[in-house]
Amino acid sequence: MQPGSAPTETYDVQFSEKIERTRDQFKDFFNGEIDAFRSPASEYRMRAEFKIWHDKDTGRACYAMHQPKVKNQVIPIEDFEIGSARIRELMPDVLAAVNNSTLLKQKLFQIEFLTATSGDAVVSLIYHRPLSEQWQAEAEQLQSTLRCQLIGRSRKQKIALGRDYVLETLLVNDKSYTYQQVETGFTQPNAAVCQKMLTWAQTVSADIGGDLLELYCGNGNFTLPLAQNFSRVLATEVSKTSVKSALYNIEQNGATNIAIARLSSEEFTEAMNKVRRFRRLENIDLDSYQFSTIFVDPPRAGLDTDTVKLASRFDNIIYISCNPDTLADNLASLATTHEVTRLALFDQFPYTEHRECGVILRRR
Ligand SMILES: C[S@@+](CC[C@H](N)C(=O)[O-])C[C@H]1O[C@@H](n2cnc3c(N)ncnc32)[C@H](O)[C@@H]1O
């Protein structure tokens, strides 16, 4: 199958297989009905990055992806069915402009797209050479023709001709949330499924009350809808870019009960355990929180041992995971103190091995 093509006739089959695999993998922790959330069968990826392949014979540039597990081999990409409608619309126009301009094409080695469901888009052109004023003049023309935000990058150089982010709006239980999603920051790649994840997390935590601690909060993606269910929220995240976006998103959405601290989960655990004091927490009185719940959405590595210990001190744990293997490892520890009461599968990455899961744990 061509990378990026989406054989819709097999979607149901692959989705059912994922549900079965998830049921089997977590059978020691949960025997109830899995909350399973489908993806659209095509045009679901809001971001994409392509290598640019320069054909030696024709001199033309084309989109390409690395051949999985084969070194120095690329596969040309004609269309990208799994990309959002906006990515598919922009792809041929960007490539035509590149092929019509030596300035835009020379030493271009990668193009990245970040789009929102509104059609807002950032296109990044990445080069193996410094970018000149002449490049900028041509890129500005292209930006206005394409009606998108254009960024040029090369070593130690970033020229953002407009914004370096898109504005995404997601609907969660009848309320809209607007998010700044920055080109280099983490964002969930499948907007339709992300909306279902947010709705699930908000719905399953509706009756808990008290205060919420969130680790790995990114740009505040879950923080904003979850804040509706809790008196106060303390959210932490390690990336400066994401923390900046989270603060922007809190303000833009008028949320008044969220505090953000830029701390890794390891650092925050030290702060909670009073092992270490942090200047970055000086305006936050940890002892004033009445935490009922911890929400975690870690990277693929899952939770480290100390963070698992920290999580086990909470009555309720909401855990979103992009790696079922590390989730299963963490559950093996958490299941000694907590019971899994809900298990969800979100098909963020159709036609791949990847599964995104959600679990709710309650203290036994
Ligand atoms: C899977 S993303 C989830 C982000 C957010 N919940 C969302 O839905 O967009 C994981 C986040 O954890 C952050 N991160 C990675 N390692 C971390 C660590 N050791 N401590 C805290 N945050 C970390 C990343 O920067 C990223 O924003």
The ligand as an ORCA input file, in Angstrom:
! r2SCAN-3c Opt
* xyz 0 1
  C       1.376     12.716     24.689
  S       1.757     14.429     24.922
  C       0.266     14.982     25.672
  C       0.059     16.456     25.709
  C      -1.371     16.921     25.986
  N      -1.999     16.173     27.042
  C      -2.228     16.879     24.731
  O      -3.253     16.201     24.717
  O      -1.869     17.559     23.735
  C       2.917     14.332     26.201
  C       3.413     15.666     26.719
  O       4.346     15.394     27.764
  C       5.412     16.325     27.700
  N       6.536     15.667     28.404
  C       7.437     14.799     27.915
  N       8.244     14.353     28.892
  C       7.833     14.953     30.040
  C       8.260     14.899     31.399
  N       9.277     14.120     31.759
  N       7.595     15.632     32.295
  C       6.546     16.419     31.932
  N       6.106     16.531     30.664
  C       6.736     15.799     29.725
  C       5.590     16.600     26.232
  O       6.199     17.859     26.043
  C       4.144     16.541     25.724
  O       3.572     17.829     25.748
*
